[in-house]
């Protein structure tokens, strides 16, 4: 692995400080030196990348990832894809995320029991390209809630989007199975969802006994527990039982906010507001127009989620981008729209949004202090961007604007020699 020097770049380091002109030396898979100004670092024996004023920033972290979602119109369509094709699909999606600058991803659920673990292991062994990845279990749910897709005349568990349990012992067995497969995170569906008739986003489904045993089994083995929790009751339940990652958290009342704030140094929240916004305003692709989406409760939930996230941010709770991408109305590859939504709907500044997908992302990846910022000693996950994300956050949606993508000190995308006056050269 050659030593790389990025020079003549505008460094947006992920710390929150204003960008500065400087140089970054990468040795192996780590950032060795960060210099302010030009020609401050030695060039002997390194490959020099002249950024010509482009922005050098940390790689981004997607906090709510489903490599196994198939850009389908319905949940059951995802599960119907055979295992072999599903594995190939997930591998292609993993590469796509890295193509768009997501150098880290946190798995939020997988449709087949071992799929996330297989993809993570293949990435780590170098069999396939992909981001740093934390593998999740299937969604664990209960009869009648989100993820229970079994039909009376087709009572086959394999056809269900989630793993269905009823009672503490069912839960213990399911969690132990996923731990056996090697997941990093156990995922629980605590609330319903507006996509599920009779189990909308305001409803609560899992018993305290079921949640408690899941957390006990996971944490005994040093694993984290995440949850789908849209309703007020499910958010509070997640905090009572010490869950680590809360997805959605739309209907957070004052008591729920107090509980989240009390745990803010431990927990992460990823609202996934894109799935609401896109269904509300672009749902025609799946036959849901705006009036129908409103009847389904999406306008009400968007208003609640925006208010909840704004309140969380004021309280110092870490809110990260990650939006349930992988459906027909929000396909894989469009994930950086979340950054635009954070600015437009949550009132975050572009700088705050960058911090949420870089520094906080490194912390969510359990690598705080070595990932998500451009600092000496940190892992070299870097993006060279043609433009200024602080003046136009939407440029991060355009992978053509990503001139170079580096993960773990190696280029996934090399800068083009001579493109826009930029060049790479070896110095003996």
C-alpha positions in Angstrom: 0.0 0.0 0.0 1.8 3.2 -1.2 2.0 6.3 0.9 -0.3 9.0 -0.3 -0.1 12.8 0.1 -3.2 14.9 -0.7 -2.0 18.5 -1.3 -3.6 21.7 -2.3 -6.9 20.6 -0.8 -9.6 22.4 1.3 -9.8 20.2 4.4 -13.3 19.8 6.0 -12.1 17.6 8.9 -15.4 16.6 10.5 -14.7 18.3 13.8 -16.9 21.3 13.2 -14.1 23.8 12.7 -14.1 25.8 9.5 -12.3 24.3 6.4 -8.7 25.2 5.8 -6.2 24.8 3.0 -3.7 22.1 3.8 -2.2 18.7 3.1 -2.9 15.2 4.4 -0.4 12.4 4.4 -1.7 8.8 4.5 0.7 6.0 5.5 -0.8 2.5 5.3 -4.4 2.7 6.5 -3.9 5.7 8.8 -3.7 9.4 8.5 -0.1 10.1 9.5 0.1 13.9 9.2 -2.2 16.9 8.7 -0.6 20.1 7.7 -1.9 23.6 7.3 -0.9 25.5 4.2 0.9 24.1 1.1 4.3 22.3 0.9 4.4 21.7 4.6 4.8 17.9 4.5 7.6 15.8 2.9 7.0 14.4 -0.6 9.9 11.9 -0.8 8.7 8.4 -1.4 5.0 9.2 -1.6 2.4 9.5 -4.3 1.2 13.1 -4.5 -2.5 13.9 -5.3 -2.9 17.6 -6.2 -6.5 18.4 -5.3 -6.5 21.8 -7.1 -8.6 23.3 -4.3 -11.1 20.4 -4.0 -12.6 19.5 -0.6 -11.1 16.7 1.3 -13.5 15.3 3.9 -14.0 12.1 5.9 -15.9 9.2 4.4 -19.6 9.2 5.3 -21.5 6.8 7.5 -25.0 5.6 6.6 -26.7 4.8 9.9 -29.8 2.9 8.8 -28.7 0.5 6.0 -30.5 -2.4 4.4 -28.3 -4.0 1.7 -30.9 -6.7 1.2 -33.8 -4.4 0.4 -34.4 -4.8 -3.4 -35.9 -1.5 -4.5 -39.3 -3.3 -4.4 -42.7 -1.8 -4.1 -43.7 -4.0 -1.2 -42.1 -5.7 1.8 -43.1 -9.2 0.8 -41.5 -8.8 -2.6 -38.1 -8.4 -0.9 -38.4 -11.7 0.9 -39.4 -13.6 -2.3 -36.0 -13.2 -3.9 -34.2 -16.6 -3.7 -31.1 -16.8 -1.5 -28.6 -17.0 -4.3 -29.8 -14.0 -6.2 -30.3 -12.1 -3.0 -26.7 -12.5 -2.0 -25.5 -11.2 -5.4 -28.0 -8.3 -5.1 -26.7 -7.4 -1.6 -23.1 -7.5 -2.8 -23.8 -5.2 -5.7 -25.6 -2.8 -3.3 -22.6 -2.8 -0.9 -20.4 -1.7 -3.8 -22.9 1.0 -4.8 -22.8 2.5 -1.3 -19.0 2.8 -1.5 -19.3 4.3 -5.0 -21.4 7.1 -3.4 -18.9 7.8 -0.7 -20.5 5.8 2.2 -17.3 4.3 3.6 -19.1 3.0 6.7 -22.6 1.5 7.1 -24.6 0.3 10.0 -26.9 -2.6 9.2 -30.4 -2.0 10.4 -32.0 -5.4 9.4 -31.6 -8.1 6.8 -34.3 -10.1 5.0 -32.5 -13.4 5.2 -31.1 -14.6 8.5 -27.4 -14.8 7.5 -27.3 -12.4 4.6 -25.8 -9.4 6.5 -23.1 -11.5 8.1 -22.2 -13.1 4.8 -21.8 -9.7 3.1 -19.9 -8.2 6.0 -17.5 -11.1 6.0 -17.0 -11.0 2.2 -16.2 -7.2 2.5 -13.7 -7.8 5.3 -12.0 -10.6 3.5 -11.6 -8.6 0.3 -13.9 -10.9 -1.7 -16.2 -8.0 -2.6 -15.9 -4.2 -2.4 -18.0 -2.4 0.2 -18.0 -0.1 3.2 -17.0 -0.9 6.7 -20.1 -2.8 7.8 -21.8 -3.8 11.0 -24.2 -6.7 10.3 -27.7 -6.9 11.7 -30.2 -9.7 12.3 -33.5 -9.9 10.6 -36.2 -7.8 12.1 -37.5 -9.6 15.1 -41.2 -9.0 15.5 -44.4 -10.4 17.0 -47.5 -11.8 15.5 -49.5 -9.1 13.7 -46.9 -6.4 13.7 -44.5 -5.1 11.1 -42.5 -8.0 9.6 -45.1 -10.7 10.1 -46.1 -11.5 6.6 -47.3 -15.1 7.1 -50.6 -16.0 5.5 -53.2 -18.4 7.0 -52.9 -20.7 4.0 -49.1 -20.3 3.6 -47.8 -20.5 7.2 -44.1 -20.7 6.2 -41.7 -18.7 8.4 -39.3 -18.3 5.5 -41.9 -16.2 3.7 -42.0 -13.7 6.5 -40.1 -10.4 6.2 -39.2 -10.7 9.9 -38.6 -13.4 12.4 -41.8 -13.8 14.3 -41.7 -14.6 18.1 -44.3 -14.7 20.8 -43.1 -14.8 24.4 -39.8 -14.6 26.1 -38.6 -18.1 25.3 -39.3 -17.6 21.6 -37.3 -14.4 21.8 -34.4 -16.0 23.5 -34.2 -18.7 20.9 -34.3 -16.2 18.0 -31.7 -13.9 19.5 -29.4 -16.8 20.2 -29.8 -18.0 16.6 -28.7 -14.6 15.2 -25.8 -14.4 17.7 -24.7 -17.9 16.5 -24.6 -16.5 12.9 -22.3 -13.6 14.1 -24.4 -10.5 13.9 -23.2 -7.2 15.4 -26.7 -5.9 16.2 -30.0 -7.5 17.1 -33.0 -5.6 15.6 -36.4 -5.5 17.4 -39.6 -4.1 15.9 -41.2 -2.4 18.9 -43.8 -0.4 17.1 -46.0 -0.7 14.1 -45.6 1.1 10.8 -48.1 3.0 8.6 -47.4 0.5 5.8 -49.1 -2.3 7.9 -52.9 -2.4 8.1 -54.0 -2.6 11.7 -50.5 -1.8 13.1 -49.8 1.8 12.3 -46.8 3.9 13.5 -48.5 4.9 16.8 -49.0 1.4 18.0 -46.9 -0.7 20.4 -46.5 -4.5 20.0 -43.7 -6.1 22.0 -44.0 -7.0 25.7 -41.5 -5.8 28.2 -40.6 -9.4 28.9 -39.8 -10.1 25.3 -37.6 -6.9 25.0 -35.8 -7.6 28.3 -34.7 -11.1 27.3 -33.5 -9.9 23.9 -31.3 -7.3 25.5 -30.0 -9.7 28.2 -29.0 -12.3 25.6 -27.4 -9.8 23.3 -25.5 -7.8 25.9 -24.3 -10.9 27.6 -22.3 -11.5 24.4 -21.2 -7.9 23.9 -23.7 -7.1 21.1 -25.9 -4.1 20.6 -29.7 -3.9 20.3 -31.4 -1.6 17.9 -35.1 -1.0 17.3 -37.8 0.1 15.0 -39.7 2.5 17.3 -42.0 5.1 15.8 -44.6 5.3 18.6 -44.2 7.2 21.9 -44.6 4.0 23.9 -42.0 2.1 22.0 -39.4 4.9 22.3 -39.8 4.9 26.1 -39.7 1.1 26.1 -36.4 1.1 24.3 -34.9 3.5 26.9 -36.2 1.5 29.8 -34.5 -1.6 28.6 -31.2 0.0 27.5 -31.3 -0.3 23.8 -28.5 1.3 21.9 -29.9 2.5 18.5 -33.4 3.9 18.0 -34.7 4.0 14.4 -37.4 6.5 13.6 -38.4 7.8 17.0 -41.1 9.9 15.4 -43.6 10.5 18.2 -41.3 11.5 21.1 -43.1 13.3 23.9 -41.4 15.2 26.7 -40.9 12.2 28.8 -39.4 10.2 25.9 -37.1 13.1 25.1 -36.0 13.2 28.8 -35.2 9.5 28.6 -33.3 9.9 25.4 -31.3 12.8 26.7 -30.4 10.9 29.8 -28.7 8.3 27.6 -27.3 10.6 25.0 -23.7 9.6 25.5 -24.6 6.0 24.7 -27.4 6.0 22.1 -27.9 7.0 18.5 -31.0 8.0 16.7 -31.6 7.6 12.9 -35.0 8.9 12.0 -35.3 7.7 8.4 -37.4 10.7 7.5 -36.8 10.1 3.8 -39.2 7.1 3.7 -41.9 9.4 5.0 -41.1 12.4 2.8 -40.8 10.3 -0.4 -44.0 8.4 0.2 -45.8 11.6 1.0 -44.7 13.5 -2.1 -43.4 10.9 -4.5 -45.4 7.8 -3.7 -47.1 7.6 -7.1 -44.4 5.2 -8.2 -46.0 2.6 -5.9 -49.6 3.8 -6.4 -49.8 6.0 -3.3 -50.7 9.6 -4.2 -50.4 12.5 -1.7 -54.0 12.3 -0.5 -53.7 8.5 0.2 -50.4 9.0 2.0 -52.0 11.6 4.2 -54.8 9.2 5.0 -52.2 6.6 5.9 -50.8 9.0 8.5 -47.6 10.1 6.8 -48.3 13.9 7.0 -48.9 13.6 10.7 -45.9 11.5 11.2 -43.6 13.8 9.3 -44.7 16.7 11.4 -44.1 14.7 14.6 -40.8 13.4 13.4 -39.5 16.9 12.5 -40.5 18.3 15.9 -39.0 15.3 17.7 -35.7 15.5 15.9 -35.4 19.3 16.4 -36.0 18.8 20.1 -33.4 16.0 20.2 -30.7 18.1 18.5 -31.3 20.9 21.0 -30.7 18.4 23.8 -27.4 17.2 22.3 -28.8 13.8 21.2 -26.9 12.3 18.2 -29.2 12.2 15.2 -27.7 10.6 12.1 -28.7 10.2 8.5 -29.9 6.9 7.2 -33.3 6.5 5.6 -34.5 3.0 4.9 -33.3 3.2 1.3 -34.0 0.2 -0.9 -37.6 0.7 -1.7 -39.1 1.6 -5.1 -39.9 5.2 -3.8 -36.5 5.6 -2.3 -34.0 3.4 -4.1 -30.4 2.6 -3.1 -27.9 5.2 -4.1 -30.0 8.2 -3.2 -29.0 8.1 0.4 -27.3 11.5 0.5 -30.7 13.1 0.0 -31.0 12.6 3.8 -28.3 15.3 4.2 -30.5 17.7 2.2 -33.5 16.7 4.2 -31.7 17.3 7.5 -31.0 20.9 6.4 -34.4 21.5 4.9 -36.6 19.9 7.4 -34.6 19.7 10.7 -33.0 23.1 10.4 -29.5 21.7 10.7 -26.6 23.7 9.1 -24.6 21.9 6.4 -21.7 21.8 8.9 -23.9 20.1 11.5 -25.1 17.6 8.9 -21.5 16.8 7.9 -20.6 16.1 11.5 -23.7 13.8 11.8 -22.5 11.6 8.9 -18.8 11.7 9.7 -17.7 12.2 13.4 -21.0 10.8 14.8 -20.9 8.1 12.3 -17.4 7.0 13.5 -18.8 6.8 17.0 -21.8 4.8 15.9 -19.4 2.4 14.1 -17.8 1.9 17.6 -14.6 3.5 16.4 -14.9 6.9 18.1 -11.4 8.4 18.4 -10.2 6.7 15.2 -12.8 7.1 12.5 -15.0 9.9 11.1 -12.5 12.8 11.2 -9.4 14.0 9.4 -6.9 13.8 12.3 -3.5 12.3 12.8 -3.7 8.6 13.8 -7.3 8.2 12.4 -8.3 5.6 9.9 -7.9 6.9 6.3 -11.5 6.9 5.0 -11.5 10.0 2.8 -13.5 11.7 0.1 -12.1 14.2 -2.4 -15.1 16.3 -3.5 -15.3 18.6 -6.5 -17.1 21.5 -4.7 -18.1 22.8 -1.3 -20.6 20.7 0.6 -21.0 23.6 3.1 -22.4 25.9 0.4 -24.3 23.1 -1.4 -25.0 20.0 0.6 -26.7 18.4 -2.4 -23.5 17.9 -4.3 -22.8 14.8 -2.2 -25.8 13.2 -4.0 -23.7 13.3 -7.3 -21.1 10.6 -7.4 -19.4 12.3 -10.3 -18.5 15.0 -7.8 -16.6 12.5 -5.8 -13.2 12.7 -7.5 -11.6 10.2 -5.2 -12.9 7.7 -2.6 -10.5 6.1 -0.1 -11.3 3.4 2.4 -8.8 2.1 4.9 -5.9 3.8 3.1 -6.7 2.3 -0.3 -8.4 3.9 -3.2 -11.9 2.6 -4.2 -12.0 5.4 -6.7 -8.7 6.8 -8.0 -8.6 10.5 -9.0 -8.4 10.8 -12.8 -5.0 12.0 -14.0 -5.4 15.5 -15.6 -9.1 15.8 -14.8 -9.9 19.5 -14.0 -6.2 20.2 -13.7 -5.8 17.6 -11.0 -3.1 15.0 -11.2 -1.4 12.2 -9.3 2.3 11.7 -9.5 4.9 9.5 -7.9 7.9 11.2 -6.3 11.0 9.1 -5.8 
